[in-house]
């Protein structure tokens, strides 16, 4: 059974925010090139921050909804090069995914790359929402072109689906400037092992700004919150579902999320 916004208990967090439409958000804050910070935040802390955030940020609202369902399928090669590049902290690394915006009926092939400045560059291509676990010829061409344009060398790896996830997201947009903030909860991972999920009162908050130290980061620091390094949902999900054996880099994020990889959870 799908849970409504009221069932999640998260909708009330954003009741005090002014709304912003999707068209207005895209016109001022697409943020396809940005510096990101991720935080793991518990519900009571986020509730305490909500009034302060509401003074500076609006919340995305579509058809009277402020929390939206995202479904994502990540792709990697048989050697899991994308995962291991993140685990090793390589400066040039990329992730390939298909993301479906459930309520909006939209779907995109997304390639996320890091440039030499550490800036995240996201390239999107619309695709059919019917099958998010496959990359057709146009999608593969988009992946190759995105890699070639940024890194100046061909992308020749075979890609296959390795992890799916589903979560709920609210998006905040700064009233001044193009800064954005996403707040994810009810994150469920589906991979090689048994499905896993984050705690219901745990949120992954991501700030997206041109400088990497924006208004949202300053507000989070008022509650003594600091970025959680290596908190990629893809890498965390691969660790939690037992798809990989090496995950030391992601242990701090896993501890903050209150979850452990399958073999450790079974041993506990």
NORGI-V466258 format. One record per residue. N is the residue number from 0. NEAR is the number of other C-alpha atoms within 8 Angstrom. D_CENTER is the distance of its C-alpha to the mean C-alpha in whole Angstrom. Layout:
N:NEAR:D_CENTER  N:NEAR:D_CENTER
This chain:
0:2:24  1:3:21  2:7:20  3:6:21  4:9:19  5:9:22  6:6:22  7:10:19  8:7:20  9:8:17  10:11:19  11:7:22  12:9:19  13:10:19  14:6:23  15:8:24  16:10:22  17:8:23  18:8:22  19:11:20  20:9:21  21:9:18  22:6:21  23:8:21  24:12:18  25:8:18  26:7:21  27:8:20  28:11:16  29:8:15  30:10:14  31:8:13  32:9:15  33:13:14  34:12:13  35:11:10  36:10:11  37:12:9  38:12:11  39:13:12  40:11:14  41:9:17  42:9:18  43:6:21  44:9:20  45:10:18  46:9:21  47:7:23  48:11:21  49:11:20  50:9:24  51:8:23  52:10:20  53:11:22  54:7:24  55:9:22  56:12:19  57:13:19  58:14:17  59:14:16  60:12:19  61:8:20  62:4:23  63:5:23  64:7:19  65:12:17  66:10:14  67:11:13  68:11:12  69:12:10  70:12:11  71:12:9  72:14:12  73:13:11  74:12:15  75:16:17  76:11:20  77:8:23  78:5:23  79:8:19  80:9:19  81:11:16  82:10:15  83:8:18  84:10:18  85:10:15  86:12:17  87:7:20  88:6:18  89:8:19  90:8:19  91:9:19  92:10:16  93:9:14  94:11:11  95:12:12  96:11:11  97:13:12  98:13:10  99:13:13  100:12:13  101:10:15  102:6:17  103:5:18  104:8:19  105:10:17  106:13:15  107:12:14  108:13:14  109:12:12  110:13:13  111:11:11  112:12:14  113:13:15  114:11:18  115:7:21  116:5:20  117:8:17  118:11:15  119:13:12  120:11:14  121:10:12  122:9:15  123:8:14  124:9:17  125:8:18  126:8:19  127:9:21  128:9:19  129:4:21  130:6:20  131:13:16  132:7:18  133:7:20  134:8:20  135:6:23  136:6:25  137:7:24  138:11:20  139:9:21  140:8:23  141:9:20  142:11:19  143:11:22  144:8:23  145:10:19  146:13:20  147:11:24  148:7:23  149:7:21  150:7:23  151:7:26  152:6:27  153:7:26  154:8:23  155:5:26  156:5:23  157:7:23  158:8:20  159:9:20  160:11:17  161:10:16  162:14:13  163:12:12  164:11:10  165:12:11  166:12:9  167:12:11  168:12:9  169:12:11  170:11:11  171:11:14  172:15:16  173:11:19  174:8:22  175:6:23  176:7:21  177:12:18  178:15:16  179:13:13  180:12:11  181:11:8  182:11:9  183:12:8  184:13:11  185:14:13  186:11:10  187:11:12  188:14:13  189:13:15  190:14:17  191:9:20  192:9:21  193:8:21  194:9:18  195:9:16  196:8:15  197:12:14  198:8:16  199:7:17  200:7:17  201:13:14  202:12:11  203:11:8  204:12:9  205:11:8  206:15:11  207:14:11  208:14:15  209:9:17  210:7:19  211:11:16  212:8:18  213:12:18  214:7:19  215:10:16  216:9:17  217:9:21  218:11:20  219:11:18  220:9:21  221:7:23  222:8:22  223:6:22  224:9:19  225:7:18  226:8:14  227:11:13  228:8:14  229:7:12  230:11:9  231:6:7  232:6:6  233:9:8  234:12:11  235:12:11  236:12:11  237:12:14  238:13:16  239:13:16  240:16:17  241:13:20  242:10:19  243:7:20  244:6:22  245:5:21  246:9:18  247:6:20  248:8:18  249:13:15  250:8:18  251:9:17  252:13:14  253:11:15  254:9:18  255:8:16  256:10:14  257:8:18  258:10:17  259:9:19  260:10:19  261:11:22  262:7:25  263:8:25  264:9:24  265:6:27  266:5:29  267:4:29
